[in-house]
Amino acid sequence: MNSKYCEGESVDTKLILIEGLPGSGKSTTAELVHNILRKNGIEADVYYEGDLDHPADFESVAYFTNEEWHLLLEEFSSFRERFAAKSISEDNGFLLPYKKLGSDIPDAFYEIAFKHDIYELPFEQNIRLITQKWTRFARQAENSKKVHIFECCFIQNPITIGMIKYGAPQTKILDYVLALENSVKKLNPMLIYINQDNVDYSFKKAVKERPKSWSEGFINYYTQQVYGKQNHLSGEEGTIKVLKARRKAEEEILKRLSIRKAVINNSAYDELSHETALENILNTHPVRKGNG
């Protein structure tokens, strides 16, 4: 990196968003970006998909209305104090991070919690709760000297729940992503999108490299929600068709975003050249040290 990284200068961006299809190399990219920033003395935190402590997204968090909450506390009265201690009042109800409650919680509770997960809620309610959290995150991050790196929750999650789960129109999903964009504009975010020439190859590569439980769950979700059923899709080949439709939708969203963005082709899966490309991007759109 070069002299653009100078002690005492203001932070150019406090949020780097990494997006792309499964198997494109998002996790590797997030790790490389984190390493590049740290190597240049820039304090940064990276958050991957599934992070229970994600500052802007909800992972394994259930939402209960006030009435549902009181019924839950009655049914699981022996855990009342623990539930209350972990819960957060939100949107005329309560949020409960159900995977942070301990190993002694009965299975019957998790069956209820899964049904109330943020990503099982009606689309409009999901949009409202997620957007509110992104807005809170932006207020907190604005006063921090750290750069936050998010893997895949900015475009992927709205498309997954909007297009794949509910079959929502593209305009609705675009509005969702634009609302998230607007909530963090004060952080001067930068989006890095990882592309692949061959969706079939990159997904099948991910299937080979990841546990069977991942591929089975992924294929089931992608083909058994509204979009998959409407298009009579099944199995690995059906999933690839959904992924191709998802990529097309993401490309349209990228065109409409006003934040800084860069697209990297990672078809070669060459980590050295990929790191060089990332360094070039971060030099072109510098992330500087700041006083906090």
Number of C-alpha atoms within 10 A of each C-alpha: 13 9 9 14 19 14 13 11 13 14 22 17 23 24 26 25 21 27 26 24 21 20 20 26 24 25 21 15 22 23 15 19 22 20 16 19 21 13 11 15 14 21 16 19 14 20 21 18 15 13 14 17 13 16 17 20 25 22 18 19 20 24 29 22 16 15 10 14 18 14 13 18 15 12 12 15 13 11 15 14 11 12 21 15 10 14 18 14 14 14 15 9 15 18 24 24 20 21 15 13 14 8 7 7 14 9 9 9 13 14 10 12 22 16 13 20 21 25 25 16 16 12 18 11 15 20 22 13 18 19 21 18 16 21 19 15 17 20 14 10 20 19 11 15 19 20 26 22 23 25 26 21 21 21 25 20 16 24 26 20 22 26 23 24 22 15 18 16 10 16 9 16 24 22 14 23 23 17 17 22 21 16 19 21 16 15 20 16 20 23 20 22 25 21 21 21 12 11 20 16 15 21 21 17 14 16 20 10 11 12 10 11 9 12 18 13 10 16 19 16 16 25 26 19 18 19 20 22 15 11 12 11 19 18 13 20 14 16 22 22 19 22 19 15 14 19 19 12 17 21 13 13 19 19 9 11 15 12 15 13 18 16 14 15 15 21 17 10 14 9 14 10 12 20 17 13 15 19 19 13 16 18 16 10 16 18 24 26 24 18 11 12
